[in-house]
Amino acid sequence: MKTEEQKLSEKLKTLLNAYVLEVEFVKTNGDTRKMFCTTKSDKIPEELHSKSENGGTLSEGVIPVYDVESEGWRSFRVDSVKSFGLKVKI
């Protein structure tokens, strides 16, 4: 049986692969951060595709994402997520 963290991780990965999400999480230093991020390939510059989630080794429970505002790869721990939702264009 899957833990709640595993279920959340799968849900986030599925959504990130289809959309740009706004994810709010607590950084390792204790600061709260909001990030607009995705793993959807058409939202990531082609030259950065090779650096996607399979490009490096990360700890279990860590999701690598492309930060669309900072234009670079970042990651966050699933257990640090406070909220997430679809980025809405206004």
C-alpha positions, 0 to 999 in steps of 0.5 A: 500500500502506498503512503500519502507521500508516495501518492502525492509524489505521483500526483505532482509528477503527473500534473507537472508533466502536463501543466505549469504548476504553482508549488508552495513549499518550505525550503531546507533553510526554513523559508517558504517559496512559491515556484511556477514549475513544470516537467512538460517538455514543450515548456522547457528550452530544448538545450535543457532537456538533457538535464531533466529528471533522469539526468542526475541522481536525487534522493527519494521524495525529491522532484526535479522541475524546471522553474519557468520564471528563473529558467533553470532546473530546481527541485523540492521535497514532496514532504515540504509541499504546502500547496500546489495548483495550476498556473492561471493566465490572466 
